[in-house]
Amino acid sequence: MAEFINFYLFPGLVLGSIYALGAIGITMTFGILRFANFAHGETMTLGVYIAWTLVQLTGFKSMLAILLVLMPISMMLTIMVVLLIDKAFYKPLRASPVIILVIASFGLMLMIRSVTQFSWGVQLKTILPGIQPRMQLLDFFSFPLKHVFIVGGALLLMYAVHYVLTYTKIGKAMRAMSDSPELARLTGINTEKVVMATWVMGAGLACAAGVFLAVDTQVDTMMGFKILLPMFAAAILGGVGKPYGAMAGGVVIGVAEELSSYHWIGDGPLLDPGYKQGIAFAIMIAILVWRPTGLFKGKSF
C-alpha cells in the first residue's frame, strides 16, 4: 500500500495538478474565444524558459524562492508576451472563421517554439539543481518535498480561478460571454476586456504549470508540446468551456497515466511507462465518441 501511494497515486496527483492548470487555459480559450489554441503548450514552454533565465540572473537555488518569487514574475512576463501576440496575430482575425484562428494558433506554436530554440538552445536544462529532500509522514508516507509544493501551489491557483469566476465582475462577465457572446455584447459587457482577461488567466496558469513541470523534471524546448495532448484530453474529459471540469479532468488523466504503470497483474507494469500518454489519447477518443460534452456537459467540438 505504501508503494502504491508514494510512487503511483501521489505522483499521479502531481501530474494531474499540472495538467489541470494547463487545461484551464485551453478550456477557457475555447469557451470564450471559440477556438482550440494549439500554441498553449508553447506558451507554457516560453514561461519556463523565462523562469530559467531569471534563476540564472538572480542565482536563486531555493525551491521556495523559485516558486514564490521568480514564478510570479515569470507569469507576468509571459502574460505580457501573450497579450502582444493576441494584439498582433489573433485580434485581426477575431471575426474570421474558427478554422482560420486554429491554423493561426498552429503557426504560432511553430513560431514560438523556433524562437525558444533559437534563443535558449535545445539542450536539456534544470531549474532546480541537486537532490531535493523528502517529507516523511507517520513512517508510512514519503513524498519529495517538491511534490507537496506543486500540489499545494496548484490548489491555490485553482482556488484563485474559482474566486475570480465566482466573486469578481470580470469573472462573471467571462462566464456570461462563455454562455453567449452575442447576449453578453447586448447587455453592455466589454468583450475585449473579457478576451484580455482570458489570455491573462490562461497564460499565467500555463506558465505556472510549466514551472511546476520543470521543477519536477527538467527544462526542455518540447516539454509544452509533449503534454499538449493530455491537457486537451483533460479539457475534453471535463467538458470544453468548463474550468471546473478541466480541473477534474486534469487530475483524472494524471492519475490514470501513473496508475497504468502499476503492477496490477503479476510483477511487471500493466503498461510500459513509455506509453503512458496513450492513456490520455484513449480517454480523449472515448469521451469524444460516447460523451462529447464531457463530464460537466460543456461544449462539443
C-alpha angles and dihedrals in degrees: 000000000000091000091049093052099038100043105026116017100042094042086051090055089049092051091043091053090054092048090048094055091049094044092055090065092047094049094046092049090052094042097048106022094033101227139094108250108215091178092067093094091052089051086058091049092048090052090051093053091048088053091047090052091051090051090054093046097047099034091225111161100166117105092221092052091049095048100038101036113018099036095059090049090049090050092053093048091047090050090053092052092048092049089053090049090051092050094047102038115012104037095061088052097044094110094042124105114282094249090062091057091046091052090046090053090050090051091048090051090059093043095051091046092051092049090049093050092045093048101042105018128235099271118119114256136187126226096188111038127199134027111311123221123253129227116233119204124185091336086280109073119057119177132169105255090232089062091056090052092046094052092042093048092047091051091051092051091047090052089050089054090049091050094049094047094044107036109024130079094233090049092054089047090052091052091048093050090047090055096045125351093191094052090045090056092047091053091055100257113157098238095188090057089050091050090051091049090051092055091045093053095041095047094045093051092044090054091048091049090050094050091049090051091048091049089052096044128355143293114272131164089228097046095102093047092049093059096037092095095051090048091052089046090052092049092049094044092052094042124273110263093023112108093190089051090053090054092051093041092052092053092047093049093046095048092044091053094051096042090051089072094051116111096250091154120034124332100304129076116278089230128017108256089234089068098049094112088059086073090061090049092048092049091048093051092046092051093047090052102041105023113013092175092059130223094307095044098248129160119304126228 
